[in-house]
Amino acid sequence: MTHSHKRRTLSMLKWVSSNFVDSLETPQWPMGSLFCTANNPRFYGRKRIVRNENGDNVANASLDNGQSTANFSRATRKAAQSALLEYLHLTRNIPFMDAQDMSLNSPHFLGNLLQKVDIDTDIWGSVARFLRYHPINEFEPFFESLGLKPYEYTPLLPRDLMFIKDDDLMLENFHVLCDYGIPRNKIGRIYKEAMQIFRYNHGVLGLKLQAYQQLGLSQSFVGKVVACSPYLLIGDVNIDFMKVLEILRKGGIELSWIEGQLLENRYNWSQMLSLLNLFIKIGYSEEQLGGVISQHPGIIFEGSGYKTLSLIGFLFKFGSSMDQICSIFLHFSHMQIGKFVSNLRRCFLFLTEIEMDMNEIGKIVRSHPLSLGSCALKKTNTILCSLNVGKKRVRKIIQENPQEMMKWVMGSRIEQIPSSGEESRMLKLKFLLDMGLVENPNKMENALKVYRGRGTELQERFDCIMKAGVDRKDVCEMIKLSPQILNQTKEVIENKIDFLVNDLGYPVSCLVNFPSYLSYTRQRVELRLAMYNWLKEQGSFDSLLALSTIVACTENYFIREYVNQHPRGLEVWQDLKEKLCS
């Protein structure tokens, strides 16, 4: 090559790279240094200023930790990409299309490269000079240009190779996939999930792709399926995959429709075949199955049918017949199958939390599966508080008409249920008056709203505090100070008192001065006291703190005033928090 011809070639490369970069938006990648070069003191240890496209100075104080090209100006990126393209194509003899793709679509690699050169002068010259004396591991920009992130391709880097042309089998099979029409940025996933494909001898991979086409599949269909399920190219033609297509085509579903449903997901064709066979076993004809799937493709394509299999198993567990399950999918709502299953399980959880008998739950699931799967219920405590009734009353309402649950979904306003009768109201009034909790008759209506529950329930909760060893007069004062403590069940109150006395070692009399202890969760109390005891052991406190001081303050205040008193306080706090939460 003559000197003038070489200069024209370099000029052409710069022009192609510069103009091609303008039409692409450089992808962003996580930071991390994966560069393997020799050290050169001329290119290190500088805190520098990078100019953006508008000419403004952008502080770039920490470039030594690895980064993408996002922190560099557009002109800097273009110059570096042009220099890398020239190096890969002219110096390393990598085909132009491969070299161009590597230079344009490896921002993390390029970001690391720019950290090692002087970007305050001639960027193109600095990068070219660096590459001339520092051979790079070409597999890094190559894998990154295929759509892999640095943490994904690091384990895949060959241990004994640096130049991609030395791995001729890998390159040949890579070009087979490219020529077949599979986008380059999808091939990285194929390499990651089915690396043995790239070790096939000459012509083998092309024959495997042709084998699927010879069975009646289009090239675009095969390419899209292979990008989603690379394992289909391992071994012989995948029988489960072909059986799935056969069943769907018998149901009247075209291959073009199936191709349109394929997303960038991993598909388990064996699991999908199991689901289709199950549908056939429970009574669907080929036409019915095709009609259901064409109306609701998520049944088979969402999670490769896993959610649908979970739903069928759930319904079988509660005694639904095959005919009932067939009917459910024939009248299925237009929502994602995963959302339907989630709603159904939420309803089941609600029914168990209001302590409904399992046989009754089974009846409701069998009789109203479509309604239960179509509504996203609020949390149980929210529903009970909004209705202002107990679990027994809610159970009775649902047993009489399960459709009432449709009124308690997220985003709706729940109307309070009227009292079950004047007798319950009178019992509640009698309790409040007998306890002296309401002295002014004009405030009776407000008191009735504050104290939730029937009169008998309030009395039980009151008595359980007395049985713990607190005088009646003190219990009344406690309730006046913290009326919300009576809105908890008897079992919850007993559990909290038992924890206070037997686990924490406090006398029950401390409730008189700190009745709101009963309003806090056991987890909060246990976490605060565990942290406080640790701080005492470390000598961070000279005097004892009251239980109310430790528990009642906000978390931010507790951390600021107590946890941060010790250098390791915040670390211990997080460890205790994770331990108790788990």
C-alpha positions in Angstrom: 0.0 0.0 0.0 1.4 3.4 -1.0 1.7 6.2 1.5 -0.9 8.3 -0.3 -3.3 5.4 -0.6 -2.9 4.6 3.1 -3.6 8.3 3.9 -6.8 8.2 1.8 -7.9 5.0 3.6 -7.4 6.5 7.0 -9.3 9.6 6.0 -12.2 7.4 4.7 -12.3 5.4 8.0 -12.4 8.6 10.1 -15.3 10.0 7.9 -17.3 6.7 8.1 -16.9 6.4 11.8 -17.7 10.1 12.5 -20.8 10.1 10.4 -22.0 6.7 11.6 -21.6 7.7 15.3 -24.0 10.7 14.6 -26.8 8.3 13.8 -26.4 6.1 16.9 -27.0 6.8 20.5 -24.2 5.2 22.5 -25.6 2.7 25.1 -24.8 3.1 28.8 -23.1 0.4 30.8 -22.1 -0.2 34.4 -18.8 1.0 35.6 -15.8 -1.2 36.2 -12.3 -1.6 34.9 -11.7 -4.6 32.6 -8.8 -3.2 30.6 -5.6 -5.2 30.3 -2.7 -2.9 29.3 0.8 -2.1 30.4 1.3 0.9 32.7 2.5 4.1 31.1 3.1 7.0 33.5 2.4 9.6 30.8 -1.3 8.6 30.8 -2.1 8.3 34.5 -2.8 10.4 37.6 -4.4 13.5 36.1 -7.5 15.2 37.4 -8.9 16.8 34.3 -11.7 18.8 32.8 -13.7 17.4 29.9 -15.5 19.8 27.6 -19.1 18.9 26.6 -20.6 19.5 23.2 -21.5 23.1 24.0 -17.9 23.9 25.1 -18.7 24.1 28.8 -16.3 22.6 31.3 -17.5 19.5 33.0 -15.7 18.4 36.2 -14.3 14.9 35.9 -12.4 14.3 39.1 -12.5 10.6 39.3 -11.9 8.7 36.1 -9.6 6.0 37.5 -12.4 3.7 38.7 -13.7 2.6 35.2 -16.7 4.2 33.5 -18.5 4.4 30.2 -18.0 7.1 27.7 -21.0 9.1 29.0 -18.7 11.4 31.0 -16.8 12.4 27.9 -17.8 15.0 25.3 -19.3 13.8 22.0 -16.2 15.0 20.1 -14.0 13.0 22.4 -16.0 9.8 21.9 -16.1 10.2 18.1 -12.3 10.7 17.9 -11.6 7.7 20.2 -14.0 5.5 18.2 -12.4 6.5 15.0 -8.9 5.7 16.3 -10.1 2.3 17.7 -11.8 1.5 14.3 -8.6 2.2 12.5 -6.6 0.1 14.9 -8.9 -2.9 14.7 -9.4 -2.8 10.9 -6.0 -1.7 9.6 -3.6 -2.9 12.3 -5.4 -6.0 13.4 -7.0 -6.8 10.0 -10.5 -7.3 11.6 -13.2 -7.1 8.9 -14.5 -3.6 8.6 -18.1 -4.3 9.8 -16.9 -6.2 12.9 -14.3 -3.5 13.7 -16.9 -0.7 13.2 -19.4 -2.5 15.5 -16.8 -3.0 18.1 -15.7 0.6 18.1 -19.2 2.0 18.2 -20.9 -0.3 20.7 -18.4 -0.8 23.5 -18.8 2.3 25.6 -17.4 0.8 28.8 -14.3 -0.4 27.1 -13.8 2.9 25.3 -14.3 4.7 28.6 -11.5 2.7 30.2 -9.4 3.4 27.2 -9.9 7.2 27.4 -8.8 7.1 31.1 -5.4 6.0 29.9 -4.6 8.7 27.4 -4.2 12.5 27.5 -7.5 13.9 26.3 -6.5 17.5 26.7 -4.7 17.5 23.3 -5.2 15.4 20.2 -7.7 12.6 21.2 -7.3 10.6 18.0 -3.5 10.8 18.1 -3.4 9.9 21.8 -5.6 6.9 21.4 -3.8 5.7 18.3 -0.4 6.1 20.0 -1.6 4.2 23.1 -3.0 1.3 21.0 0.2 1.2 19.0 2.3 0.3 22.1 -0.4 -1.4 24.3 -2.1 -4.4 22.7 -5.6 -4.8 24.0 -7.7 -7.8 24.8 -10.0 -7.7 21.7 -12.5 -10.0 23.2 -13.6 -7.2 25.6 -15.0 -4.7 23.1 -16.1 -7.7 20.9 -18.3 -9.2 23.6 -19.6 -5.8 24.7 -20.6 -5.0 21.2 -22.6 -8.2 21.2 -24.9 -6.9 24.0 -23.1 -8.3 27.0 -22.3 -6.1 30.1 -18.8 -6.2 31.6 -19.9 -8.4 34.5 -21.4 -10.9 32.1 -18.6 -11.2 29.7 -15.7 -11.2 32.2 -16.1 -15.0 33.0 -16.3 -15.7 29.3 -12.9 -14.2 28.3 -10.5 -16.8 27.0 -7.6 -17.3 29.3 -5.0 -17.9 26.6 -6.1 -15.6 23.8 -6.2 -11.8 23.3 -6.9 -11.5 19.6 -10.3 -12.5 18.2 -8.8 -13.7 14.9 -7.0 -16.4 16.8 -10.3 -18.0 17.6 -11.3 -18.8 14.0 -14.2 -21.2 14.9 -15.8 -18.6 17.1 -15.6 -15.9 14.5 -16.9 -18.2 11.7 -19.9 -19.3 13.7 -20.5 -15.7 14.8 -20.6 -14.6 11.1 -23.0 -17.5 10.3 -25.4 -16.0 12.8 -24.9 -12.5 11.5 -25.4 -13.6 7.9 -28.6 -15.4 9.0 -30.1 -12.2 10.1 -29.7 -12.4 13.9 -28.9 -8.9 15.3 -25.4 -8.6 16.6 -26.5 -7.2 19.9 -28.5 -10.4 20.5 -25.6 -12.8 19.7 -24.0 -12.1 23.1 -26.8 -13.7 24.9 -26.5 -16.7 22.6 -22.8 -17.0 23.4 -23.5 -16.7 27.1 -26.2 -19.4 27.2 -25.0 -21.8 24.6 -21.2 -21.3 24.1 -20.8 -24.7 22.5 -22.6 -23.3 19.4 -19.5 -21.3 18.7 -17.2 -24.4 18.8 -19.0 -26.1 15.9 -16.8 -27.1 13.0 -17.0 -25.5 9.6 -20.6 -25.7 8.1 -22.2 -27.4 11.1 -24.1 -24.4 12.5 -25.4 -23.5 9.0 -26.8 -27.0 8.6 -28.6 -26.8 12.0 -30.3 -23.6 11.0 -31.2 -25.1 7.6 -32.7 -28.2 9.4 -35.4 -26.0 11.0 -36.1 -24.2 7.7 -36.5 -27.6 6.0 -39.3 -28.3 8.4 -41.3 -25.4 7.1 -40.1 -22.5 9.2 -39.1 -19.2 7.7 -35.6 -17.8 8.2 -36.9 -14.8 10.2 -38.9 -17.1 12.5 -35.9 -19.4 13.1 -33.7 -16.3 13.8 -36.1 -14.9 16.3 -36.6 -18.2 18.1 -32.9 -18.9 18.3 -32.2 -15.4 19.8 -34.8 -16.3 22.5 -33.9 -20.0 23.0 -30.2 -20.6 21.9 -30.3 -24.1 23.2 -32.4 -25.1 20.2 -29.2 -25.2 18.2 -27.6 -27.7 20.5 -27.9 -31.3 19.4 -30.6 -32.4 16.9 -33.8 -30.6 16.0 -35.6 -29.9 19.3 -38.6 -32.3 19.3 -40.5 -30.4 22.1 -40.2 -27.2 20.2 -41.6 -28.7 17.0 -44.4 -30.4 18.8 -45.5 -27.1 20.3 -45.6 -25.6 16.9 -47.5 -28.6 15.5 -50.2 -28.3 18.2 -50.6 -24.6 17.7 -50.8 -24.9 14.0 -53.5 -27.6 14.3 -55.5 -25.1 16.4 -55.5 -22.7 13.5 -52.6 -20.4 14.7 -50.2 -19.2 12.0 -46.4 -19.1 12.4 -46.4 -15.4 11.7 -48.7 -14.8 14.7 -46.4 -17.0 16.9 -43.4 -15.0 15.7 -45.2 -11.8 16.7 -45.7 -13.0 20.3 -42.0 -13.8 20.9 -40.4 -11.3 23.1 -36.8 -11.0 24.4 -37.5 -13.7 27.0 -36.2 -17.2 27.6 -38.7 -19.8 26.5 -38.9 -23.3 27.9 -40.5 -25.2 25.1 -40.6 -28.4 27.1 -42.7 -26.7 29.7 -44.9 -25.2 27.1 -45.5 -28.6 25.6 -46.4 -30.0 29.0 -49.0 -27.2 29.4 -50.5 -27.8 26.0 -50.7 -31.6 26.6 -52.4 -30.8 30.0 -55.0 -28.7 28.2 -55.7 -31.5 25.8 -56.0 -33.9 28.7 -58.5 -31.9 30.6 -60.8 -31.7 27.6 -59.9 -29.0 25.1 -60.3 -29.7 21.5 -57.6 -28.5 19.0 -59.9 -25.7 17.8 -60.8 -24.6 21.4 -57.2 -24.6 22.4 -56.2 -22.5 19.4 -59.0 -20.1 20.1 -58.1 -19.6 23.7 -54.4 -19.1 23.0 -55.1 -16.7 20.2 -57.3 -14.6 22.5 -55.0 -14.8 25.4 -51.4 -15.6 24.3 -50.0 -14.9 27.8 -51.5 -18.3 28.8 -48.6 -20.1 27.1 -46.0 -17.4 26.3 -46.0 -15.6 29.7 -43.2 -17.4 31.7 -43.4 -20.3 29.2 -46.7 -21.3 30.8 -45.4 -21.5 34.3 -48.1 -19.1 35.7 -50.8 -21.0 33.9 -49.6 -24.3 35.4 -49.6 -22.7 38.8 -53.2 -21.5 38.3 -54.4 -25.0 37.2 -52.6 -26.6 40.2 -54.2 -24.0 42.5 -57.7 -24.7 41.2 -57.2 -28.5 41.4 -56.1 -28.1 45.0 -59.5 -26.6 45.9 -61.4 -29.3 44.1 -62.2 -27.6 40.8 -63.2 -30.1 38.1 -61.7 -30.3 34.6 -64.9 -28.9 33.1 -64.7 -25.9 35.5 -61.1 -25.2 34.6 -61.9 -25.5 30.9 -64.7 -22.9 31.4 -62.4 -20.5 33.2 -60.0 -20.2 30.3 -62.8 -20.0 27.7 -64.1 -17.0 29.6 -60.8 -15.6 30.7 -60.4 -11.8 31.3 -58.1 -9.6 29.2 -55.4 -9.4 31.8 -51.9 -10.9 32.2 -52.1 -14.4 33.6 -49.5 -13.5 36.2 -51.7 -10.7 37.5 -54.7 -13.0 37.5 -52.8 -15.6 39.6 -51.5 -12.9 42.0 -55.1 -11.6 42.5 -56.4 -15.1 43.2 -53.8 -15.8 45.8 -54.3 -12.4 47.4 -58.0 -13.3 47.8 -57.1 -16.7 49.3 -54.7 -15.0 51.7 -57.5 -12.5 52.8 -59.9 -15.4 53.4 -57.4 -17.2 55.5 -56.5 -14.1 57.5 -60.2 -13.5 58.4 -60.1 -17.1 59.7 -62.6 -18.6 57.2 -62.9 -22.3 57.3 -60.9 -24.0 54.5 -64.0 -25.8 53.2 -65.8 -22.5 52.8 -62.7 -21.1 51.0 -62.8 -24.0 48.6 -66.5 -23.4 47.8 -65.8 -19.7 47.1 -62.8 -20.4 44.9 -64.7 -23.1 42.9 -67.8 -20.9 42.4 -66.2 -17.5 41.7 -62.6 -18.0 40.3 -63.0 -15.4 37.5 -64.2 -12.7 39.9 -61.5 -13.5 42.5 -58.8 -13.4 39.9 -60.0 -10.1 38.4 -59.9 -8.0 41.6 -56.9 -6.8 43.5 -58.0 -6.7 47.1 -56.6 -4.2 49.7 -54.8 -5.5 52.7 -56.8 -7.3 55.3 -56.2 -4.8 58.1 -57.2 -1.9 55.7 -60.5 -3.7 54.8 -61.4 -4.5 58.4 -60.6 -1.0 59.6 -62.5 0.6 56.7 -65.6 -1.6 57.3 -65.3 -1.1 61.0 -66.4 -4.6 61.8 -64.8 -7.8 63.1 -63.7 -10.9 61.2 -66.8 -12.9 62.1 -69.1 -10.3 60.5 -66.9 -10.1 57.4 -67.0 -13.9 57.1 -70.8 -13.8 57.3 -71.0 -11.1 54.6 -68.8 -13.1 52.2 -70.6 -16.4 52.7 -73.9 -14.7 51.9 -72.5 -13.0 48.8 -68.8 -13.5 47.7 -69.3 -10.7 45.1 -69.1 -8.2 48.0 -65.3 -8.6 47.9 -65.3 -6.8 44.5 -66.1 -3.6 46.4 -62.9 -3.9 48.5 -60.3 -3.6 45.7 -57.4 -1.2 45.6 -58.3 2.3 44.4 -61.9 2.1 45.6 -63.5 3.7 48.7 -64.8 1.2 51.1 -68.1 2.2 52.8 -68.4 1.5 56.5 -70.8 -1.3 57.3 -73.7 -0.2 59.6 -73.8 -1.7 63.1 -75.3 -5.2 63.4 -77.9 -4.0 65.9 -78.8 -1.7 68.8 -77.8 -4.4 71.3 -74.2 -4.2 70.3 -74.3 -0.4 70.5 -75.8 -0.5 74.0 -73.1 -3.0 75.2 -70.4 -0.7 73.9 -72.0 2.3 75.6 -72.3 0.5 78.9 -68.7 -0.5 78.8 -67.5 3.0 78.2 -69.7 4.5 80.9 -68.8 1.8 83.5 -65.1 2.3 82.9 -65.5 6.0 83.2 -63.9 6.5 79.8 -66.5 9.0 78.8 -67.5 11.7 81.3 -69.3 14.1 78.9 -72.4 12.6 77.2 -71.9 15.1 74.4 -68.6 13.3 73.5 -70.2 9.8 73.4 -70.5 9.6 69.6 -66.8 10.5 69.2 -65.9 7.9 71.8 -67.9 5.2 69.9 -65.7 5.9 66.8 -62.4 5.9 68.8 -63.1 2.5 70.5 -63.6 -0.1 67.7 -65.2 -3.4 68.5 -68.2 -4.8 70.3 -68.8 -4.1 74.0 -67.9 -7.7 74.9 -64.6 -7.5 72.9 -63.6 -4.2 74.6 -64.3 -5.7 78.0 -62.2 -8.8 77.2 -59.3 -6.5 76.2 -59.7 -4.4 79.3 -59.7 -7.5 81.5 -56.6 -9.1 80.0 -54.6 -6.0 81.0 -55.9 -6.2 84.5 -55.1 -9.9 84.7 -51.5 -9.1 83.9 -51.3 -7.3 87.2 -52.4 -3.7 86.6 -55.0 -2.1 88.9 -58.4 -1.3 87.4 -57.9 2.5 88.1 -54.6 2.4 86.3 -55.9 0.6 83.3 -58.6 3.2 82.9 -56.0 6.0 83.0 -53.9 4.1 80.5 -56.8 3.8 78.1 -57.6 7.5 78.4 -54.1 8.3 77.5 -53.8 5.8 74.7 -57.3 4.7 73.6 -55.9 2.9 70.5 -54.6 0.1 72.7 -58.1 -1.3 73.1 -58.5 -1.6 69.3 -56.2 -4.6 69.3 -57.3 -8.1 69.8 -57.0 -9.8 73.2 -54.4 -12.2 71.9 -52.2 -9.4 70.5 -52.3 -7.5 73.9 -51.5 -10.6 75.8 -48.6 -11.4 73.5 -47.1 -7.9 73.9 -47.4 -8.0 77.7 -45.8 -11.4 77.9 -42.9 -10.2 75.7 -42.4 -7.1 77.9 -42.3 -9.1 81.2 -40.8 -12.4 80.3 -38.5 -11.6 77.4 -37.4 -8.1 78.1 -37.5 -8.3 81.9 -39.5 -5.1 82.6 -42.2 -5.0 85.4 -45.8 -4.8 84.2 -46.1 -1.6 86.2 -44.1 0.3 83.5 -47.2 0.1 81.3 -48.9 2.7 83.6 -46.5 5.4 82.6 -46.0 4.2 79.1 -49.3 2.6 77.9 -48.6 3.4 74.2 -46.0 0.5 74.4 -49.0 -1.7 73.5 -49.4 0.2 70.2 -45.9 -0.5 68.9 -44.9 -3.7 67.1 -42.8 -6.3 68.8 -40.2 -6.0 66.1 -39.7 -2.2 66.7 -39.4 -2.7 70.5 -37.0 -5.7 70.1 -34.8 -3.8 67.6 -34.6 -0.6 69.7 -33.7 -2.5 72.9 -31.2 -4.7 71.2 -29.4 -1.6 69.9 -29.6 0.2 73.2 -28.1 -2.8 75.1 -25.3 -3.0 72.6 -24.5 0.7 73.0 -24.5 0.3 76.8 -22.1 -2.6 76.5 -19.8 -0.4 74.5 -19.9 2.4 77.2 -21.9 4.9 75.1 -24.3 5.6 77.9 -23.6 6.6 81.5 -27.3 6.6 82.6 -30.3 4.4 82.0 -32.9 5.5 79.6 -36.6 4.9 80.1 -38.5 2.4 77.9 -40.6 5.2 76.5 -37.5 7.2 75.5 -36.1 4.3 73.6 -39.2 3.1 71.8 -41.4 6.2 71.3 -39.0 8.5 69.4 -38.8 8.4 65.6 -36.3 6.2 63.8 -34.4 9.2 62.5 -34.1 10.7 65.9 -33.0 7.4 67.5 -30.3 7.0 64.9 -29.1 10.6 65.2 -29.1 10.8 69.0 -28.2 7.3 70.0 -27.0 5.0 67.2 -24.5 7.5 65.8 -22.9 7.9 69.3 -20.7 4.9 68.4 -18.5 4.7 65.3 -19.8 1.3 64.5 -23.4 2.1 65.6 -24.9 2.4 62.2 -23.3 -0.8 61.0 -24.6 -2.8 64.0 -28.1 -1.1 63.6 -28.4 -2.4 60.0 -27.2 -5.9 61.0 -29.8 -6.1 63.8 -32.5 -4.8 61.5 -31.8 -7.4 58.8 -31.6 -10.1 61.4 -34.9 -9.3 63.0 -36.6 -8.7 59.6 -35.5 -12.1 58.4 
